[in-house]
Amino acid sequence: SQFLNFSDLKMLLNILFIIALTSPVAVASTVLGMKGIMPGEDKNNGSCAAEWWRNLVFALVLALAQGVMYILGDLLGSTFMHLMESLSKWIVFALCFSIFYRMLMNTLKIRRGDNLYFVQNQKQLILLSIALGVNAFIAGMMTEFYEPFSNLTPCVIAGVAFLWSLISMTMPFSQIRLTYNSLLNVVSAFIILMKGLLNVI
């Protein structure tokens, strides 16, 4: 018997797509690990715990925004995408390519540390959430033709984004993190592109 059948490969690709799509949340959450803000790391446990919970809320908002932006993209796409069903494969490719291009263009900024966003107030958090959700919005527009986990997709996106943020929070900041983030961004971009190409083939 085959090690992986077509259904397994399709599921694997769907999982990789969601992981890649939400990876910018991990990059944006890099600043949460800059001070080593795990509770109990220093003697000032009260202050440390308060900072931890603040960043936990930060991570949750970013994650939920990913799901919301996907839903908004779905709502927009559902108004006209059904009219272009004959071009469905190419539309999915075009939208995947646009996500790929955006992520690739951000790679140099990530390497230089230009995208380390320090959120000081609610307005900045909202703006950052929207900016990070653009790729999810684009992905939502192709729901008519590609929906990785059916109606659960927005929840899966939010859940994976939250996990990305939590992982990033627990990793102390260092210069090598910038290299890691840029590599993560490139790999994720090519996973998105691969999905688009496979959809055409």
NORKAMO-V80627 format. One record per pair of residues at least 6 apart in sequence whose ideal C-beta (glycine too) atoms are under 7 Angstrom apart, sorted by the first residue. I is the first residue (numbers start at 1). J is the second residue. Records with the same first field share a line. If there is no record, write none. Layout:
I = J, J
//
This chain:
13 = 195
14 = 148, 149
16 = 191
17 = 148, 191, 192, 195
18 = 148, 156, 157, 160
19 = 160
20 = 188, 191, 192
21 = 135, 136, 139, 157, 192
22 = 66, 157, 160, 161, 164
23 = 164, 184, 185, 188
24 = 132, 135
25 = 62, 63, 66, 132, 161, 164, 165
26 = 164, 165, 167, 168, 184
27 = 110, 115, 181, 184, 185
28 = 62, 117, 128, 132
29 = 59, 164, 165, 168, 169
30 = 116, 168, 173, 177, 181
31 = 116, 117, 118
32 = 55, 58, 59, 168, 169
33 = 168, 169, 170, 171, 172, 173
34 = 173
36 = 172
37 = 48, 51, 52, 55
38 = 52, 170
39 = 45, 48, 49, 52
40 = 48
41 = 48
42 = 48
55 = 169
58 = 119, 125
59 = 162, 165, 166, 169
60 = 162
61 = 125, 129
62 = 129, 132, 161, 165
63 = 158, 161, 162, 165
64 = 158
65 = 129, 130, 132, 133
66 = 133, 136, 157, 158, 161
67 = 154, 155, 157, 158
69 = 133, 136, 137, 140
70 = 136, 137, 139, 140, 153, 154, 157
71 = 140, 154
72 = 137, 140
73 = 136, 137, 138, 139, 140, 141
74 = 140, 143
76 = 141
77 = 140, 141, 142, 143, 144
78 = 144
81 = 141, 144, 145
82 = 144
84 = 91
88 = 145
89 = 199, 200
90 = 200
91 = 142, 145
92 = 142, 145, 146, 196, 199
93 = 196, 197, 199, 200
95 = 138, 141, 142
96 = 192, 193, 195, 196
97 = 193, 196
98 = 138
99 = 135, 138, 139, 192
100 = 189, 192, 193
102 = 135
103 = 185, 188, 189, 192
104 = 189
106 = 115, 185
107 = 182, 185, 186
109 = 115
110 = 178, 181, 182, 185
111 = 178, 179, 182
113 = 178
117 = 128
119 = 125, 128
136 = 157
146 = 199
147 = 153
149 = 156
171 = 177
//
